[in-house]
Amino acid sequence: MSQAVQKAYKIRAYLTPEQRRAFAQAEGATRYVRRRVLGEMDAHYKATGTRKSLLAMGREVTQWKQAEETLWLKDIPSDVIIQELRDLKQAFEHFFRALKTKGSGRKVGYPKPKRKSASGAIRFAFDHRHPGKVAGWTGKKVILPKLGMIKLAQPERLPVEMPKLVTLSRDSSGRFFISFSVRQMIEALPVTGVSLGVDLGLIDLAVLSDEARIPAIKGLKKKERYLRRQQRTLSRRQGSKKGEKKSRRYLKQQQKVNRIHCRISDARRDYAQKASRALIKKADVIALEDLNVQGMMKNPRLSKALSDAAFRLLRTCLEYKGKWYGRTVCYADQFVPTTKTCSVCDHRVEEMPLSVRTWTCPCCGTLHDRDINAARNILRFAVTLGEGEGAYPEARGGVNPLREGAFAPLLKDSVETRTENRLPRFREGHAPEDHDDSRVS
Ligand SMILES: [Zn+2]
């Protein structure tokens, strides 16, 4: 079985010095156009009380190219300017839509000018009707208007199909990437007949119900310590205080800090991609703990935010890969005492301190590894509770049938039904399209 998915790519690009200059110029131009368009729309509104359309603004931008002081706009790829206006149009649409449906969802602000920053991006809209004119996609090469051929780290990864939109971006440590998304057919992976419970932790990133372990990423602690040291150095440089002019040495140090940040997040993303791929390959059904609350409580002393981010990343990867490859990703309710319950006889102990790595069930005498037992419980409860009519959504609200007293009968029930091997109800997750299953190099 195969299905069409929107697959996102992000490939490292190497720009020549001229291309870097052209990029910086184009990026500056989009900021200029945005600022000026917003300014003139504002002025027009104040003077007349009516809104100027972006279509009209687009015509004006074309005229700017003829004006003496803005002749330089002619050197900017027109696709980039057009795309900036399109983005602006969308920003306005979002804003007005949010105004209409006030009180629901996120706050959307009025479109603002962009400030110059260490990272930036320009976007090229490719015209499919005249592929010859903008000539972007030829074989394994990307050619961007006014920039020419872009050297890529992995040209072999380029799909044949030309995307509608290509983004060229620079991250805060000065690396360039091209990114785009195309619709692609993805083959589901062969059925393995395996269901896995996954217990997320800090010593091991994941302990599985089949006793396998995925160790935590190595070497990260050292990198993080290094980062903290460099950040301290940065805070001593002139320019770190608000309102202070940033010194050269400050900017240099800032670049260094940015680079370490990028390296850490790359390593983490790479690792999550690999771990999730291994899990998806192995099992048809993957059960996780819901939310990260349990994971966080397991080790309150260690940096919560960091491990939390790692879990979330792994979870996100599992969710969209699961969708792609025909796997089921499900969750055990966060209030199920997965560590305190014996996965063999369902006996529940009162206390399970963090220091206990192995324990013997007082009821059935089974010797448990703490994490493997938890992983097995996660699998059992996610599978059986997930299928109950609406059992799950209510559990997330104020009334939680699984808590305390109400927990016991459900537990019994789940033990009886667990051999029936019914598939859990799939919980819709977020499958962000800006993720790629291959790593960013
Ligand atoms: Zn037991």
Residues whose N, C-alpha, C, O or C-beta is under 5 A from the ligand:
A	BS01	ZN	C342 V344 C345 D346 H347 C361 C363 C364 G365
